[in-house]
Amino acid sequence: MANNLQKQLFAKKFKDAEEVLRTMDDQGNDAAPDTESDDLGELPAFGCGGIRPRRHASSMPVGDNDSWRKYFAVNEMFAIPERNFKFNTYYKLPQTTNAASIPVFIMHHGAGSSGLTFAPLADELYTRLEGKCGIFSFDARGHGETVPLDSTLEVPYDLATFTADFNAVIKTLQQRILQHKIPKEKLSIVLLGHSLGGSICTTAFNAMESALRSKVVGVAIFDIVEEAAIAALNNMSHHLATTPTSFATMREAIEYYIEKGLSNLRSSAEVCVPALFHKTSRGKAVRITDLASFQKYWHTWFVGLSSRFVHLPTSKLLVLAGSDNLDKELIIGQMQGKYQLVVFQESGHFIQEDAPAKAAITLIEFWRRNDNKNVVIKTNWGQWN
């Protein structure tokens, strides 16, 4: 019955959106896609021949602080005094820059998660691109191993603050590492955000310094829709009250996430779940992020997201776990070809953990389609019959 109700609501949204479009046409408004926006593409093919066997992580020590080494090359703290934080980062640089374009995927996780949520996806991207790419992820304030420089100062968690952090981290990455490792004419950046991270990426793009923004070839967001996200916040307090904040062991935490369907791949859960918890001297796993303490900032996170995303002056990709939750703004944007939409029906909310291979293929095709450095113009100039 719930599924039927969702489908009825979804059908009504499409009908409402079509009426809006007809009104726009009657008024003479141009409904053509923005020339800088991404065209709607076909869903990528996921043939069995293109999927390599997953590397299972079940053999690694549970809660091992070095588990990141299987997915990233470097774990480094970025101390940024103007943000009053030391940001815990994970990254992997290209093995070679012998290519027309070197994509760097810069990722931002969602609320209550950590930078290691992208570990399985990072592995897939790096392997499929044969090391000709960069991968960067980090723990946002209040998450993972990121800590304040001065713990006596107030720590806000509003969207604007998260966004300023993200841009400061990207700028530090560029100045400290990328400009020395990747020729500037080859650098292509793809911003990727999951859930709240998608809202942050969408807001961060327009706030970036112009020189750095010019290197961004697209923004991709995973499983985040404004209307659904705001509705979910209304139930957040109940969810937090009924979710354990500690477990007797890290193994118990991992098994809980798998049994509750919060993590659909054991290999992903083995690396992603331990990053959410602090392991005490007695082996107890205690959750790091206290989302309840963020409550007064929740209202800032998603309001206006759909409009901001649709109108971003760059290529855009929205990947959803299920198609029943598009809001009117996104439906209209899709009808106008303003962004690419891909749906993974079999995935849970954490797409990067549940479907890392498909997500990697989708991101690579998105980058290749929208990076003009990949375009090869063939000519017959100078050739004689």
VORO-509974 format. One record per residue (C-alpha): x, y, z; residue in one letter; residue number from 1. Coordinates in Angstrom, 1 decimal. Layout:
+--------+--------+--------+---------+-----+
|      u |      v |      w | residuo | num |
+--------+--------+--------+---------+-----+
|      X |      Y |      Z |       a | NUM |
...
+--------+--------+--------+---------+-----+
END
This chain:
+--------+--------+--------+---------+-----+
|      u |      v |      w | residuo | num |
+--------+--------+--------+---------+-----+
|    0.0 |    0.0 |    0.0 |       m |   1 |
|    2.9 |    2.4 |    0.8 |       a |   2 |
|    4.5 |    1.7 |   -2.5 |       n |   3 |
|    1.2 |    2.4 |   -4.4 |       n |   4 |
|    0.8 |    5.7 |   -2.5 |       l |   5 |
|    4.4 |    6.7 |   -3.4 |       q |   6 |
|    3.7 |    5.9 |   -7.1 |       k |   7 |
|    0.5 |    7.9 |   -7.0 |       q |   8 |
|    2.3 |   10.9 |   -5.5 |       l |   9 |
|    5.1 |   10.5 |   -8.0 |       f |  10 |
|    2.6 |   10.5 |  -10.9 |       a |  11 |
|    0.9 |   13.6 |   -9.5 |       k |  12 |
|    4.3 |   15.4 |   -9.3 |       k |  13 |
|    4.9 |   14.6 |  -13.0 |       f |  14 |
|    1.4 |   15.9 |  -13.9 |       k |  15 |
|    2.0 |   19.1 |  -11.9 |       d |  16 |
|    5.4 |   19.5 |  -13.6 |       a |  17 |
|    3.9 |   19.1 |  -17.0 |       e |  18 |
|    1.3 |   21.8 |  -16.2 |       e |  19 |
|    4.1 |   24.1 |  -15.2 |       v |  20 |
|    6.0 |   23.5 |  -18.4 |       l |  21 |
|    2.9 |   24.1 |  -20.5 |       r |  22 |
|    2.4 |   27.4 |  -18.6 |       t |  23 |
|    6.0 |   28.4 |  -19.4 |       m |  24 |
|    5.5 |   27.6 |  -23.1 |       d |  25 |
|    2.3 |   29.6 |  -23.2 |       d |  26 |
|    4.1 |   32.6 |  -21.7 |       q |  27 |
|    6.9 |   32.3 |  -24.3 |       g |  28 |
|    9.6 |   31.2 |  -21.9 |       n |  29 |
|   12.5 |   29.3 |  -23.4 |       d |  30 |
|   12.4 |   25.7 |  -22.1 |       a |  31 |
|   15.6 |   24.6 |  -23.8 |       a |  32 |
|   18.4 |   23.3 |  -21.7 |       p |  33 |
|   21.2 |   25.7 |  -20.6 |       d |  34 |
|   24.0 |   25.3 |  -23.1 |       t |  35 |
|   26.4 |   24.8 |  -20.2 |       e |  36 |
|   24.3 |   22.0 |  -18.7 |       s |  37 |
|   24.7 |   18.3 |  -19.2 |       d |  38 |
|   22.5 |   16.6 |  -21.7 |       d |  39 |
|   20.5 |   13.6 |  -20.5 |       l |  40 |
|   22.4 |   10.5 |  -21.3 |       g |  41 |
|   21.5 |    6.9 |  -21.5 |       e |  42 |
|   22.1 |    4.8 |  -18.4 |       l |  43 |
|   25.5 |    3.2 |  -18.5 |       p |  44 |
|   25.7 |   -0.5 |  -19.5 |       a |  45 |
|   26.6 |   -2.7 |  -16.6 |       f |  46 |
|   27.5 |   -6.0 |  -18.5 |       g |  47 |
|   29.0 |   -8.7 |  -16.4 |       c |  48 |
|   32.1 |   -8.7 |  -18.5 |       g |  49 |
|   32.9 |   -5.1 |  -17.3 |       g |  50 |
|   32.7 |   -5.8 |  -13.6 |       i |  51 |
|   35.8 |   -7.1 |  -12.0 |       r |  52 |
|   35.5 |   -9.3 |   -8.8 |       p |  53 |
|   35.2 |   -7.3 |   -5.6 |       r |  54 |
|   38.1 |   -7.4 |   -3.2 |       r |  55 |
|   36.6 |   -8.5 |    0.1 |       h |  56 |
|   37.9 |   -6.7 |    3.2 |       a |  57 |
|   36.7 |   -9.3 |    5.7 |       s |  58 |
|   40.2 |  -10.4 |    6.4 |       s |  59 |
|   41.3 |   -7.1 |    7.7 |       m |  60 |
|   41.4 |   -6.5 |   11.5 |       p |  61 |
|   38.1 |   -5.1 |   12.6 |       v |  62 |
|   38.4 |   -1.4 |   13.5 |       g |  63 |
|   42.0 |   -1.3 |   12.3 |       d |  64 |
|   43.0 |    2.3 |   12.0 |       n |  65 |
|   45.1 |    1.4 |    9.0 |       d |  66 |
|   42.3 |   -0.1 |    6.9 |       s |  67 |
|   42.3 |    3.0 |    4.8 |       w |  68 |
|   45.6 |    1.8 |    3.2 |       r |  69 |
|   43.8 |   -0.7 |    1.1 |       k |  70 |
|   42.0 |    2.2 |   -0.7 |       y |  71 |
|   44.0 |    5.3 |   -0.4 |       f |  72 |
|   47.8 |    6.1 |   -0.5 |       a |  73 |
|   47.9 |    8.9 |    2.0 |       v |  74 |
|   46.1 |    9.8 |    5.3 |       n |  75 |
|   47.1 |   13.4 |    6.2 |       e |  76 |
|   45.8 |   16.1 |    8.5 |       m |  77 |
|   45.2 |   19.5 |    6.9 |       f |  78 |
|   45.5 |   22.2 |    9.6 |       a |  79 |
|   43.6 |   25.3 |    8.4 |       i |  80 |
|   43.7 |   28.0 |   11.1 |       p |  81 |
|   41.1 |   30.2 |    9.5 |       e |  82 |
|   38.6 |   27.3 |    9.8 |       r |  83 |
|   39.9 |   26.4 |   13.3 |       n |  84 |
|   40.1 |   22.7 |   12.3 |       f |  85 |
|   42.5 |   20.0 |   11.5 |       k |  86 |
|   40.8 |   18.0 |    8.7 |       f |  87 |
|   41.5 |   14.3 |    8.4 |       n |  88 |
|   42.0 |   13.6 |    4.7 |       t |  89 |
|   42.5 |   10.6 |    2.5 |       y |  90 |
|   43.9 |   10.7 |   -1.0 |       y |  91 |
|   45.5 |    9.0 |   -3.8 |       k |  92 |
|   47.5 |   10.8 |   -6.6 |       l |  93 |
|   47.7 |    9.6 |  -10.2 |       p |  94 |
|   50.4 |    7.1 |  -11.0 |       q |  95 |
|   51.0 |    8.9 |  -14.3 |       t |  96 |
|   49.9 |   12.1 |  -15.9 |       t |  97 |
|   50.4 |   10.7 |  -19.4 |       n |  98 |
|   46.9 |   11.5 |  -20.6 |       a |  99 |
|   45.1 |   14.5 |  -22.1 |       a | 100 |
|   43.1 |   14.9 |  -18.9 |       s | 101 |
|   43.6 |   13.8 |  -15.3 |       i | 102 |
|   40.4 |   13.8 |  -13.4 |       p | 103 |
|   40.5 |   14.4 |   -9.6 |       v | 104 |
|   37.4 |   13.3 |   -7.8 |       f | 105 |
|   36.9 |   15.4 |   -4.7 |       i | 106 |
|   34.3 |   13.9 |   -2.4 |       m | 107 |
|   32.2 |   15.1 |    0.6 |       h | 108 |
|   30.3 |   12.6 |    2.8 |       h | 109 |
|   26.9 |   13.1 |    4.4 |       g | 110 |
|   25.8 |   13.8 |    8.0 |       a | 111 |
|   26.9 |   11.1 |   10.5 |       g | 112 |
|   29.2 |    9.5 |    8.0 |       s | 113 |
|   33.0 |    9.8 |    7.3 |       s | 114 |
|   35.5 |   10.2 |    4.5 |       g | 115 |
|   36.0 |    6.4 |    4.3 |       l | 116 |
|   32.4 |    6.0 |    3.0 |       t | 117 |
|   34.0 |    6.6 |   -0.4 |       f | 118 |
|   36.8 |    4.0 |    0.1 |       a | 119 |
|   35.1 |    1.2 |   -2.0 |       p | 120 |
|   34.2 |    3.7 |   -4.8 |       l | 121 |
|   37.8 |    5.2 |   -4.7 |       a | 122 |
|   39.2 |    1.7 |   -5.3 |       d | 123 |
|   36.9 |    1.1 |   -8.3 |       e | 124 |
|   37.6 |    4.5 |   -9.8 |       l | 125 |
|   41.4 |    4.2 |   -9.5 |       y | 126 |
|   41.4 |    0.7 |  -10.9 |       t | 127 |
|   39.1 |    1.4 |  -13.9 |       r | 128 |
|   41.1 |    4.5 |  -14.8 |       l | 129 |
|   44.3 |    2.6 |  -14.5 |       e | 130 |
|   45.8 |    5.0 |  -12.0 |       g | 131 |
|   45.3 |    8.0 |  -14.3 |       k | 132 |
|   43.2 |    9.9 |  -11.8 |       c | 133 |
|   43.3 |   11.4 |   -8.3 |       g | 134 |
|   40.9 |   10.6 |   -5.4 |       i | 135 |
|   40.3 |   12.8 |   -2.4 |       f | 136 |
|   38.0 |   12.4 |    0.6 |       s | 137 |
|   38.0 |   13.8 |    4.1 |       f | 138 |
|   36.1 |   13.9 |    7.4 |       d | 139 |
|   34.0 |   17.0 |    7.9 |       a | 140 |
|   33.8 |   18.9 |   11.1 |       r | 141 |
|   32.2 |   16.8 |   13.8 |       g | 142 |
|   33.0 |   13.6 |   12.0 |       h | 143 |
|   35.7 |   11.0 |   12.0 |       g | 144 |
|   39.2 |   12.0 |   13.0 |       e | 145 |
|   38.8 |   15.7 |   12.2 |       t | 146 |
|   39.2 |   17.9 |   15.3 |       v | 147 |
|   39.1 |   21.6 |   16.2 |       p | 148 |
|   42.4 |   23.5 |   16.7 |       l | 149 |
|   40.9 |   25.4 |   19.6 |       d | 150 |
|   38.2 |   23.3 |   21.4 |       s | 151 |
|   37.1 |   26.2 |   23.5 |       t | 152 |
|   35.5 |   28.0 |   20.5 |       l | 153 |
|   31.9 |   27.4 |   19.5 |       e | 154 |
|   31.6 |   24.9 |   16.6 |       v | 155 |
|   28.6 |   25.6 |   14.3 |       p | 156 |
|   27.3 |   23.0 |   11.8 |       y | 157 |
|   25.2 |   25.0 |    9.4 |       d | 158 |
|   25.4 |   24.6 |    5.6 |       l | 159 |
|   27.4 |   27.8 |    5.1 |       a | 160 |
|   30.0 |   26.7 |    7.6 |       t | 161 |
|   30.3 |   23.2 |    6.0 |       f | 162 |
|   30.6 |   24.8 |    2.6 |       t | 163 |
|   33.4 |   27.3 |    3.7 |       a | 164 |
|   35.2 |   24.3 |    5.2 |       d | 165 |
|   35.0 |   22.4 |    2.0 |       f | 166 |
|   36.3 |   25.2 |   -0.2 |       n | 167 |
|   39.1 |   25.8 |    2.3 |       a | 168 |
|   40.1 |   22.1 |    2.1 |       v | 169 |
|   39.9 |   22.1 |   -1.7 |       i | 170 |
|   42.1 |   25.3 |   -1.8 |       k | 171 |
|   44.6 |   23.7 |    0.5 |       t | 172 |
|   44.7 |   20.5 |   -1.6 |       l | 173 |
|   45.3 |   22.5 |   -4.7 |       q | 174 |
|   48.0 |   24.7 |   -3.3 |       q | 175 |
|   49.8 |   22.0 |   -1.2 |       r | 176 |
|   49.5 |   19.1 |   -3.6 |       i | 177 |
|   47.7 |   19.2 |   -6.9 |       l | 178 |
|   49.6 |   22.2 |   -8.4 |       q | 179 |
|   52.8 |   20.4 |   -7.9 |       h | 180 |
|   51.7 |   16.9 |   -9.1 |       k | 181 |
|   49.3 |   17.6 |  -12.0 |       i | 182 |
|   50.0 |   20.0 |  -14.9 |       p | 183 |
|   47.4 |   22.7 |  -14.7 |       k | 184 |
|   46.3 |   22.2 |  -18.3 |       e | 185 |
|   45.4 |   18.6 |  -17.5 |       k | 186 |
|   43.6 |   19.0 |  -14.2 |       l | 187 |
|   39.9 |   18.3 |  -14.3 |       s | 188 |
|   37.9 |   18.3 |  -11.1 |       i | 189 |
|   34.7 |   16.4 |  -10.4 |       v | 190 |
|   32.9 |   17.3 |   -7.1 |       l | 191 |
|   31.0 |   14.4 |   -5.6 |       l | 192 |
|   28.7 |   14.7 |   -2.6 |       g | 193 |
|   26.5 |   12.1 |   -0.8 |       h | 194 |
|   23.4 |   13.3 |    0.9 |       s | 195 |
|   24.3 |   16.4 |    2.9 |       l | 196 |
|   27.6 |   16.3 |    1.1 |       g | 197 |
|   25.6 |   16.8 |   -2.1 |       g | 198 |
|   24.0 |   20.0 |   -0.8 |       s | 199 |
|   27.5 |   21.2 |    0.3 |       i | 200 |
|   29.0 |   20.5 |   -3.2 |       c | 201 |
|   26.1 |   22.2 |   -4.9 |       t | 202 |
|   26.6 |   25.3 |   -2.7 |       t | 203 |
|   30.4 |   25.2 |   -2.8 |       a | 204 |
|   30.7 |   25.4 |   -6.6 |       f | 205 |
|   29.6 |   29.0 |   -6.9 |       n | 206 |
|   31.6 |   30.0 |   -3.9 |       a | 207 |
|   34.9 |   28.7 |   -5.2 |       m | 208 |
|   37.6 |   31.0 |   -6.4 |       e | 209 |
|   37.2 |   31.5 |  -10.2 |       s | 210 |
|   40.6 |   30.0 |  -11.1 |       a | 211 |
|   39.8 |   26.8 |   -9.3 |       l | 212 |
|   36.1 |   26.7 |  -10.3 |       r | 213 |
|   37.2 |   26.8 |  -14.0 |       s | 214 |
|   38.8 |   23.4 |  -13.4 |       k | 215 |
|   35.6 |   21.8 |  -12.3 |       v | 216 |
|   34.0 |   19.8 |  -15.2 |       v | 217 |
|   30.9 |   18.7 |  -13.2 |       g | 218 |
|   29.1 |   18.2 |   -9.9 |       v | 219 |
|   27.7 |   14.8 |   -9.0 |       a | 220 |
|   25.4 |   14.2 |   -6.0 |       i | 221 |
|   24.3 |   10.9 |   -4.6 |       f | 222 |
|   20.8 |   10.1 |   -3.3 |       d | 223 |
|   19.7 |   13.6 |   -2.1 |       i | 224 |
|   16.5 |   15.4 |   -3.0 |       v | 225 |
|   15.4 |   18.5 |   -1.2 |       e | 226 |
|   11.8 |   17.6 |   -0.5 |       e | 227 |
|   12.6 |   14.1 |    0.7 |       a | 228 |
|   15.5 |   15.3 |    2.8 |       a | 229 |
|   13.5 |   17.9 |    4.6 |       i | 230 |
|   10.8 |   15.3 |    5.3 |       a | 231 |
|   13.4 |   12.9 |    6.7 |       a | 232 |
|   14.7 |   15.6 |    9.1 |       l | 233 |
|   11.2 |   15.7 |   10.7 |       n | 234 |
|   11.8 |   12.1 |   11.8 |       n | 235 |
|   15.4 |   12.5 |   12.6 |       m | 236 |
|   14.9 |   12.8 |   16.4 |       s | 237 |
|   13.0 |    9.5 |   16.6 |       h | 238 |
|   15.6 |    7.8 |   14.4 |       h | 239 |
|   18.5 |    9.0 |   16.7 |       l | 240 |
|   16.6 |    8.0 |   19.8 |       a | 241 |
|   16.1 |    4.5 |   18.6 |       t | 242 |
|   19.6 |    4.0 |   17.1 |       t | 243 |
|   22.4 |    2.6 |   19.3 |       p | 244 |
|   25.3 |    5.0 |   20.0 |       t | 245 |
|   27.6 |    2.3 |   21.2 |       s | 246 |
|   28.3 |   -1.4 |   20.8 |       f | 247 |
|   30.2 |   -4.0 |   22.9 |       a | 248 |
|   32.6 |   -4.6 |   20.0 |       t | 249 |
|   33.4 |   -3.2 |   16.6 |       m | 250 |
|   32.3 |   -6.5 |   15.1 |       r | 251 |
|   28.9 |   -6.1 |   16.7 |       e | 252 |
|   28.6 |   -2.6 |   15.1 |       a | 253 |
|   29.4 |   -4.0 |   11.7 |       i | 254 |
|   26.9 |   -6.8 |   12.0 |       e | 255 |
|   24.2 |   -4.4 |   13.2 |       y | 256 |
|   24.6 |   -2.2 |   10.1 |       y | 257 |
|   24.5 |   -5.3 |    7.8 |       i | 258 |
|   21.5 |   -6.9 |    9.6 |       e | 259 |
|   19.5 |   -3.6 |    9.5 |       k | 260 |
|   20.2 |   -3.1 |    5.8 |       g | 261 |
|   22.2 |    0.1 |    6.5 |       l | 262 |
|   25.1 |   -1.5 |    4.6 |       s | 263 |
|   24.4 |   -4.0 |    1.8 |       n | 264 |
|   27.9 |   -5.1 |    1.0 |       l | 265 |
|   29.9 |   -6.8 |    3.8 |       r | 266 |
|   33.2 |   -5.8 |    2.1 |       s | 267 |
|   32.1 |   -2.1 |    2.3 |       s | 268 |
|   30.8 |   -2.4 |    5.8 |       a | 269 |
|   34.2 |   -3.7 |    7.0 |       e | 270 |
|   36.0 |   -0.5 |    6.2 |       v | 271 |
|   33.1 |    2.1 |    6.3 |       c | 272 |
|   31.4 |    1.2 |    9.6 |       v | 273 |
|   34.5 |    1.2 |   11.9 |       p | 274 |
|   35.3 |    4.8 |   10.7 |       a | 275 |
|   32.0 |    5.9 |   12.4 |       l | 276 |
|   33.1 |    4.7 |   15.9 |       f | 277 |
|   35.8 |    5.4 |   18.4 |       h | 278 |
|   37.3 |    2.2 |   19.9 |       k | 279 |
|   37.8 |    2.4 |   23.6 |       t | 280 |
|   40.6 |    0.8 |   25.5 |       s | 281 |
|   38.2 |   -2.0 |   26.5 |       r | 282 |
|   37.2 |   -2.6 |   22.9 |       g | 283 |
|   33.8 |   -0.9 |   23.0 |       k | 284 |
|   32.7 |    0.9 |   19.9 |       a | 285 |
|   31.3 |    4.4 |   20.6 |       v | 286 |
|   29.8 |    6.6 |   17.9 |       r | 287 |
|   31.9 |    9.6 |   17.0 |       i | 288 |
|   29.3 |   12.0 |   15.6 |       t | 289 |
|   26.4 |   13.3 |   17.8 |       d | 290 |
|   23.9 |   14.4 |   15.2 |       l | 291 |
|   21.4 |   15.4 |   17.9 |       a | 292 |
|   23.8 |   18.2 |   18.8 |       s | 293 |
|   23.5 |   19.5 |   15.2 |       f | 294 |
|   19.7 |   19.9 |   15.5 |       q | 295 |
|   19.5 |   23.7 |   15.6 |       k | 296 |
|   21.4 |   23.7 |   12.2 |       y | 297 |
|   19.4 |   21.0 |   10.4 |       w | 298 |
|   17.0 |   23.6 |    8.8 |       h | 299 |
|   19.9 |   25.2 |    6.9 |       t | 300 |
|   21.0 |   22.0 |    5.2 |       w | 301 |
|   18.6 |   21.4 |    2.3 |       f | 302 |
|   16.3 |   24.4 |    1.7 |       v | 303 |
|   16.7 |   25.6 |   -1.9 |       g | 304 |
|   18.9 |   22.6 |   -2.8 |       l | 305 |
|   16.9 |   21.5 |   -5.9 |       s | 306 |
|   16.8 |   24.9 |   -7.4 |       s | 307 |
|   20.5 |   25.5 |   -6.8 |       r | 308 |
|   21.5 |   22.2 |   -8.3 |       f | 309 |
|   19.3 |   22.5 |  -11.4 |       v | 310 |
|   20.7 |   26.0 |  -12.1 |       h | 311 |
|   24.4 |   25.3 |  -11.5 |       l | 312 |
|   26.4 |   26.6 |  -14.5 |       p | 313 |
|   28.2 |   23.3 |  -15.0 |       t | 314 |
|   27.4 |   19.7 |  -15.9 |       s | 315 |
|   25.4 |   17.9 |  -13.3 |       k | 316 |
|   24.7 |   14.3 |  -12.3 |       l | 317 |
|   22.1 |   13.0 |   -9.9 |       l | 318 |
|   22.3 |    9.4 |   -8.9 |       v | 319 |
|   19.3 |    8.1 |   -6.8 |       l | 320 |
|   18.6 |    4.8 |   -5.0 |       a | 321 |
|   15.0 |    4.5 |   -6.3 |       g | 322 |
|   13.0 |    6.9 |   -8.5 |       s | 323 |
|   10.0 |    7.7 |   -6.3 |       d | 324 |
|   11.3 |   10.8 |   -4.5 |       n | 325 |
|   12.0 |   13.4 |   -7.2 |       l | 326 |
|   10.5 |   16.8 |   -6.3 |       d | 327 |
|    8.8 |   19.1 |   -8.8 |       k | 328 |
|   11.9 |   21.3 |   -9.3 |       e | 329 |
|   14.0 |   18.3 |  -10.2 |       l | 330 |
|   11.3 |   16.8 |  -12.5 |       i | 331 |
|   11.0 |   20.0 |  -14.4 |       i | 332 |
|   14.8 |   20.3 |  -14.6 |       g | 333 |
|   15.1 |   16.7 |  -15.9 |       q | 334 |
|   12.4 |   17.4 |  -18.5 |       m | 335 |
|   14.3 |   20.4 |  -19.7 |       q | 336 |
|   17.6 |   18.3 |  -19.9 |       g | 337 |
|   19.3 |   20.4 |  -17.2 |       k | 338 |
|   21.1 |   17.4 |  -15.6 |       y | 339 |
|   21.7 |   13.7 |  -16.0 |       q | 340 |
|   19.7 |   11.3 |  -13.9 |       l | 341 |
|   20.7 |    7.7 |  -13.1 |       v | 342 |
|   18.8 |    5.4 |  -10.8 |       v | 343 |
|   20.2 |    2.4 |   -9.0 |       f | 344 |
|   17.1 |    0.5 |   -7.9 |       q | 345 |
|   19.0 |   -2.2 |   -6.0 |       e | 346 |
|   21.1 |    0.1 |   -3.9 |       s | 347 |
|   20.5 |    1.5 |   -0.4 |       g | 348 |
|   21.0 |    5.1 |    0.6 |       h | 349 |
|   24.8 |    4.7 |    0.6 |       f | 350 |
|   25.2 |    4.2 |   -3.1 |       i | 351 |
|   29.0 |    4.6 |   -2.9 |       q | 352 |
|   29.1 |    1.7 |   -0.5 |       e | 353 |
|   26.4 |   -0.6 |   -1.9 |       d | 354 |
|   27.1 |   -0.2 |   -5.6 |       a | 355 |
|   30.7 |    1.0 |   -5.9 |       p | 356 |
|   31.4 |   -0.6 |   -9.3 |       a | 357 |
|   28.2 |    0.9 |  -11.0 |       k | 358 |
|   28.9 |    4.2 |   -9.3 |       a | 359 |
|   32.4 |    4.3 |  -10.6 |       a | 360 |
|   31.3 |    3.5 |  -14.2 |       i | 361 |
|   28.7 |    6.2 |  -14.0 |       t | 362 |
|   31.1 |    8.8 |  -12.7 |       l | 363 |
|   33.8 |    7.9 |  -15.3 |       i | 364 |
|   31.2 |    8.2 |  -18.2 |       e | 365 |
|   30.0 |   11.5 |  -16.7 |       f | 366 |
|   33.5 |   12.9 |  -16.6 |       w | 367 |
|   34.4 |   11.7 |  -20.1 |       r | 368 |
|   31.3 |   13.1 |  -21.6 |       r | 369 |
|   31.7 |   16.5 |  -20.1 |       n | 370 |
|   35.5 |   17.1 |  -20.1 |       d | 371 |
|   36.4 |   18.9 |  -23.3 |       n | 372 |
|   40.0 |   17.9 |  -22.9 |       k | 373 |
|   38.9 |   14.4 |  -23.9 |       n | 374 |
|   37.6 |   15.5 |  -27.3 |       v | 375 |
|   39.7 |   14.6 |  -30.2 |       v | 376 |
|   39.0 |   16.5 |  -33.4 |       i | 377 |
|   39.9 |   14.5 |  -36.5 |       k | 378 |
|   40.8 |   16.4 |  -39.7 |       t | 379 |
|   41.8 |   15.6 |  -43.2 |       n | 380 |
|   43.8 |   18.8 |  -43.5 |       w | 381 |
|   47.0 |   18.2 |  -45.4 |       g | 382 |
|   45.9 |   14.8 |  -46.6 |       q | 383 |
|   45.8 |   14.2 |  -50.3 |       w | 384 |
|   44.0 |   11.5 |  -52.2 |       n | 385 |
+--------+--------+--------+---------+-----+
END
